[in-house]
Amino acid sequence: MFADAQALLKDLVDNQRLSLRGVVGIFPAARVGEDVEVYASEEGKEGGEAAIGKFCMLRQQQEKESDEAYFSPADFVASKESGHKDYLGAFAVACFGAEEEVARYEALNDDYNKIIVQALADRFVEAFAEALHREMRVKTLGYAPEEELDPEDLLKIKYDGIRPAPGYPSQPYHTEKVMMWELLKARESAGIGLTESLSMTPASSVSALVFAHPESQYFAVARIEKDQVEEYAARNGMTVDEVERWLAPMLNYDRG
């Protein structure tokens, strides 16, 4: 139907065949052990009110050959005992309409345009996530109001803070999406759902936790031992068997 990707892109834009939606939340937060608790308000946090949710983190455990610290995402949030005000951000964004376009091209046996639509939808939502994260840094969280970076520096992650996505090396557990969705009300607010396997729907979706700490960095949790699996299961209210199934590629032992 379309001879090249540029013509297809023009059609998608001119006819508004795709749309972007998202939801963002910023929550007063505090580190408690290896967990990050979030609260309904700063006043509630300071007043001793119960947390409205928590994110259970994993720490690097595999032995290193250097003196580098063993990181956990929880390290990038101020501890509850410190009394320091801190916040945790979260967002979920998605590109809608791609599935309908893919189905249309499948009906035409047009594999080329089908693949290009899928690729463009993925790029759109990644760009949306990048723009939203910048908005959080500069305005919403506002910890970097003077940030001025060109696109090349953005791609090199020269800004302060990180946005690890569930399932990626710094946050390899998809199970924390359940709490993210509950806090963000992602399905109700933006129509972004979760399957039983915790994949996001529509397929072109991105979600992440947002950390503002100036020394926060990306890292790989990598392989973990059974002691951390058991401790993580207890914190998360899950059985060891459930955690082992979710984290199977990370286990540094034989489940037997």
C-alpha positions as CSV (number, residue, x, y, z in Angstrom):
1,M,0.0,0.0,0.0
2,F,2.8,2.4,1.0
3,A,6.1,2.2,-0.8
4,D,8.2,3.4,2.1
5,A,8.1,4.1,5.8
6,Q,8.0,7.9,5.3
7,A,4.8,7.7,3.4
8,L,3.3,5.3,6.0
9,L,4.3,7.7,8.8
10,K,2.6,10.6,6.9
11,D,-0.6,8.6,6.6
12,L,-0.6,7.7,10.3
13,V,-0.1,11.3,11.3
14,D,-2.4,12.9,8.8
15,N,-5.3,10.5,9.6
16,Q,-4.6,10.3,13.4
17,R,-4.5,6.5,13.2
18,L,-2.4,6.2,16.4
19,S,-2.7,8.0,19.7
20,L,-0.6,8.2,22.8
21,R,-1.8,8.0,26.4
22,G,-0.1,7.9,29.7
23,V,-0.4,8.4,33.4
24,V,2.2,9.6,35.9
25,G,2.4,9.6,39.7
26,I,4.7,11.1,42.3
27,F,4.6,9.8,45.8
28,P,6.2,10.7,49.1
29,A,8.6,7.8,49.7
30,A,11.0,6.3,52.1
31,R,13.4,3.3,52.2
32,V,12.7,0.7,54.8
33,G,15.3,-2.0,54.6
34,E,15.2,-3.2,51.0
35,D,11.7,-1.9,50.4
36,V,10.6,1.5,49.2
37,E,7.4,2.6,50.9
38,V,5.1,5.2,49.3
39,Y,2.5,7.4,51.1
40,A,-0.6,9.2,50.2
41,S,0.9,12.6,51.3
42,E,4.0,14.0,52.9
43,E,1.9,15.0,56.0
44,G,0.7,11.4,56.3
45,K,4.3,10.1,56.0
46,E,5.5,12.5,58.7
47,G,2.5,11.8,60.8
48,G,3.1,8.1,60.9
49,E,0.3,7.0,58.6
50,A,0.6,3.6,57.0
51,A,2.1,3.4,53.6
52,I,-0.3,3.0,50.7
53,G,2.1,0.7,49.0
54,K,5.6,-0.6,48.8
55,F,8.1,-1.8,46.2
56,C,10.3,-4.7,47.1
57,M,13.8,-4.4,45.7
58,L,16.6,-6.9,45.1
59,R,20.2,-6.2,45.8
60,Q,23.2,-7.3,43.7
61,Q,24.5,-10.5,45.3
62,Q,26.9,-12.1,42.8
63,E,30.5,-11.7,44.0
64,K,32.4,-8.9,42.3
65,E,36.1,-8.7,41.6
66,S,36.3,-5.0,42.4
67,D,35.4,-2.8,45.5
68,E,32.3,-1.5,43.8
69,A,29.2,-1.4,46.0
70,Y,26.4,-4.0,45.7
71,F,23.5,-1.9,44.5
72,S,19.8,-2.0,45.1
73,P,17.3,0.5,43.7
74,A,16.3,1.1,47.3
75,D,19.7,2.8,47.8
76,F,18.4,5.8,45.8
77,V,15.6,6.7,48.2
78,A,16.2,8.3,51.6
79,S,15.7,6.1,54.5
80,K,12.7,6.6,56.8
81,E,15.0,7.2,59.8
82,S,16.8,10.1,58.0
83,G,13.7,12.3,58.1
84,H,14.7,13.6,54.7
85,K,11.8,14.3,52.3
86,D,12.0,12.1,49.3
87,Y,9.8,11.0,46.4
88,L,9.4,8.1,44.0
89,G,7.9,8.7,40.6
90,A,6.2,6.2,38.3
91,F,4.6,6.3,34.9
92,A,3.0,4.1,32.3
93,V,2.6,5.2,28.6
94,A,1.2,3.4,25.6
95,C,0.5,3.8,21.9
96,F,-3.0,2.9,20.9
97,G,-4.3,2.0,17.5
98,A,-1.4,0.0,16.2
99,E,-3.2,-3.3,16.7
100,E,-6.0,-2.1,14.4
101,E,-3.5,-1.0,11.8
102,V,-1.6,-4.3,12.0
103,A,-4.9,-6.2,11.5
104,R,-5.7,-4.0,8.5
105,Y,-2.4,-4.8,6.8
106,E,-2.6,-8.5,7.8
107,A,-5.9,-8.6,5.9
108,L,-4.2,-7.2,2.9
109,N,-1.3,-9.7,3.2
110,D,1.0,-6.6,3.5
111,D,3.8,-7.8,5.8
112,Y,6.0,-4.8,5.1
113,N,3.6,-2.1,6.3
114,K,2.5,-4.3,9.2
115,I,6.1,-4.5,10.5
116,I,6.7,-0.8,9.9
117,V,3.5,0.2,11.9
118,Q,4.7,-2.0,14.8
119,A,8.1,-0.4,14.7
120,L,6.8,3.1,14.5
121,A,4.4,2.5,17.4
122,D,7.3,1.3,19.5
123,R,9.4,4.4,18.6
124,F,6.5,6.7,19.4
125,V,5.9,5.3,22.8
126,E,9.7,5.4,23.6
127,A,9.8,9.0,22.5
128,F,6.8,9.7,24.7
129,A,8.5,8.1,27.7
130,E,11.6,10.2,27.1
131,A,9.6,13.4,26.9
132,L,7.6,12.5,30.0
133,H,10.7,11.7,32.0
134,R,12.2,15.1,31.0
135,E,9.0,16.8,32.1
136,M,9.3,15.1,35.5
137,R,12.9,16.1,35.9
138,V,12.4,19.7,34.9
139,K,8.9,20.5,36.2
140,T,6.8,17.8,37.9
141,L,9.4,16.5,40.3
142,G,11.4,19.6,39.5
143,Y,14.8,18.5,40.7
144,A,16.6,19.6,37.5
145,P,14.8,22.8,36.5
146,E,17.8,24.2,34.7
147,E,18.4,21.1,32.5
148,E,19.3,21.9,28.9
149,L,20.4,18.8,27.0
150,D,20.4,18.1,23.3
151,P,18.9,14.9,21.9
152,E,22.4,13.3,21.7
153,D,23.0,13.9,25.4
154,L,19.6,12.6,26.3
155,L,20.4,9.4,24.5
156,K,23.7,9.2,26.4
157,I,21.7,9.5,29.7
158,K,23.6,12.6,30.8
159,Y,20.7,13.8,33.0
160,D,20.4,13.2,36.7
161,G,18.1,10.3,37.8
162,I,17.1,7.0,36.3
163,R,13.9,5.4,35.1
164,P,14.3,1.6,35.4
165,A,11.6,-0.4,33.8
166,P,10.2,-3.6,35.3
167,G,11.9,-6.6,33.7
168,Y,15.1,-4.7,32.9
169,P,18.5,-5.4,34.6
170,S,18.1,-2.9,37.5
171,Q,14.6,-4.0,38.2
172,P,14.3,-7.5,36.8
173,Y,11.0,-8.4,38.5
174,H,7.8,-7.9,36.6
175,T,5.8,-8.5,39.8
176,E,6.2,-4.9,41.0
177,K,4.0,-3.8,38.1
178,V,1.0,-4.9,40.1
179,M,1.7,-2.2,42.7
180,M,2.5,0.3,40.0
181,W,-0.8,-0.3,38.3
182,E,-2.7,-0.1,41.6
183,L,-1.1,3.2,42.5
184,L,-1.3,4.8,39.1
185,K,-4.7,3.4,38.2
186,A,-3.2,2.9,34.8
187,R,-6.0,0.8,33.4
188,E,-8.7,3.2,34.7
189,S,-6.9,6.4,33.8
190,A,-5.2,5.5,30.5
191,G,-6.5,2.2,29.4
192,I,-3.2,0.5,29.8
193,G,-3.7,-3.1,31.1
194,L,-1.7,-6.0,32.4
195,T,-2.0,-9.7,31.3
196,E,-1.8,-12.6,33.6
197,S,1.9,-12.8,32.7
198,L,2.2,-9.1,33.5
199,S,2.9,-8.0,30.0
200,M,1.5,-4.6,29.2
201,T,-1.4,-4.0,26.8
202,P,-1.3,-2.6,24.2
203,A,2.0,-4.1,23.2
204,S,3.6,-0.8,22.5
205,S,3.8,0.3,26.1
206,V,6.5,1.5,28.5
207,S,6.4,1.8,32.3
208,A,9.0,2.7,34.8
209,L,9.8,3.9,38.3
210,V,11.6,7.2,38.5
211,F,14.4,8.0,40.9
212,A,15.7,11.5,41.4
213,H,18.8,10.8,43.5
214,P,21.8,12.5,41.8
215,E,24.0,9.4,42.3
216,S,21.4,6.9,41.0
217,Q,22.6,4.7,38.2
218,Y,21.6,1.8,36.1
219,F,23.1,-1.6,37.0
220,A,22.3,-5.3,36.7
221,V,21.1,-7.2,39.7
222,A,22.3,-10.3,37.9
223,R,22.3,-13.7,39.6
224,I,20.9,-14.2,43.1
225,E,21.0,-17.0,45.7
226,K,18.2,-18.8,47.5
227,D,18.6,-16.8,50.7
228,Q,17.7,-13.6,48.9
229,V,14.8,-15.4,47.1
230,E,13.4,-16.5,50.4
231,E,13.8,-13.0,51.9
232,Y,12.2,-11.4,48.9
233,A,9.3,-13.8,49.0
234,A,8.6,-13.0,52.6
235,R,8.7,-9.2,52.0
236,N,6.4,-9.6,48.9
237,G,3.9,-11.9,50.5
238,M,4.7,-14.6,47.9
239,T,5.8,-18.2,48.2
240,V,9.4,-19.2,47.4
241,D,8.1,-21.3,44.5
242,E,6.2,-18.3,43.0
243,V,9.3,-16.1,43.2
244,E,11.5,-18.8,41.7
245,R,9.1,-19.1,38.8
246,W,9.1,-15.3,38.2
247,L,12.9,-14.9,38.6
248,A,14.0,-18.3,37.1
249,P,16.6,-16.7,34.7
250,M,18.3,-15.0,37.7
251,L,18.6,-17.9,40.0
252,N,22.2,-18.9,40.9
253,Y,21.2,-22.4,42.1
254,D,19.3,-25.4,40.8
255,R,15.6,-25.4,41.9
256,G,15.8,-29.2,41.9
